[in-house]
Amino acid sequence: MRQAFTIPPVINGKGVGLKRAEISEKVIQMFVDTIGFIDRSQVTEQTDFIHDFKIINDDLTCFIMQIKWQFNLRATQEDWDCITTIKQIVDLIVQRSSPQ
């Protein structure tokens, strides 16, 4: 019998013990709360915040600052420059929070 693959929990920073799905839900809710005019049902991991919702830089900066604080995330400007979706943010959190 095959054993199901599960993503290990995040063990560093403020995301202690969170699984990927929990991180994803938390990031999505933070996005909805920070932006303010988007309904939760409109947001998935594939959401592209710039193309799907035309988010302005100030709102995006506020959202990114919330992510950095909430997950104690240390990412460079270069990391953020290529991120356009919720999934990419979740991937970055999981990558930077997992043991190396």
C-alpha positions in Angstrom: 0.0 0.0 0.0 1.4 3.4 -1.0 1.9 6.0 1.7 0.5 9.5 0.9 3.1 12.2 0.6 2.6 15.1 2.9 4.5 18.4 3.0 6.4 18.7 6.3 5.2 21.4 8.7 7.0 24.7 8.8 9.1 24.7 11.9 10.9 28.0 12.0 9.7 31.6 12.6 6.1 32.4 13.3 4.8 29.7 11.1 5.8 27.0 13.7 4.0 23.8 13.1 1.9 25.0 10.2 1.4 22.7 7.2 1.4 24.1 3.6 -2.4 24.2 3.4 -2.6 26.2 6.6 0.0 28.6 5.4 -1.9 29.0 2.1 -5.1 29.7 3.9 -3.5 32.2 6.2 -1.8 34.0 3.3 -5.0 34.2 1.3 -6.9 35.5 4.3 -4.2 38.1 4.9 -4.4 39.2 1.3 -8.2 39.6 1.5 -8.0 41.5 4.8 -5.1 43.8 3.6 -6.6 44.6 0.2 -10.1 45.0 1.6 -12.3 45.0 -1.5 -11.8 41.4 -2.6 -14.1 38.6 -1.5 -12.4 35.5 -0.1 -14.2 33.3 -2.7 -12.4 35.1 -5.5 -8.9 34.2 -4.2 -7.0 30.9 -4.7 -3.3 30.0 -4.8 -3.3 30.8 -8.5 -4.5 34.4 -7.9 -2.2 36.9 -9.6 -2.6 39.9 -7.5 -1.6 42.4 -10.2 -3.3 41.0 -13.3 -6.4 39.5 -11.6 -7.2 42.5 -9.3 -5.1 45.4 -10.5 -3.6 45.9 -7.0 -1.7 49.2 -6.6 1.8 49.2 -5.2 0.9 50.7 -1.8 -1.6 47.9 -1.1 0.9 45.3 -2.3 3.7 46.7 -0.2 1.4 46.6 2.9 0.5 42.9 2.1 4.2 42.0 1.7 5.1 43.7 5.0 2.3 41.7 6.7 3.6 38.5 5.2 7.2 39.3 6.3 6.0 40.0 9.9 3.5 37.2 10.3 5.9 34.5 9.1 9.2 36.1 10.2 10.2 35.8 6.6 13.6 37.0 5.4 13.4 37.5 1.7 15.4 39.7 -0.6 14.0 42.3 -3.0 15.1 40.0 -5.7 12.9 37.2 -4.3 9.9 39.6 -4.2 10.5 41.0 -7.7 9.5 37.7 -9.4 6.5 36.9 -7.2 3.1 37.5 -8.7 0.8 34.8 -7.2 -0.3 33.6 -3.8 1.2 30.2 -4.6 4.7 31.8 -5.1 4.4 33.5 -1.7 3.4 30.2 0.0 6.2 28.4 -1.8 8.7 31.1 -0.5 7.4 30.8 3.1 7.7 27.0 3.0 11.1 27.1 1.4 12.6 29.6 3.8 10.9 28.1 6.9 11.9 24.4 6.2 15.1 23.0 7.6 18.0 23.2 5.1 
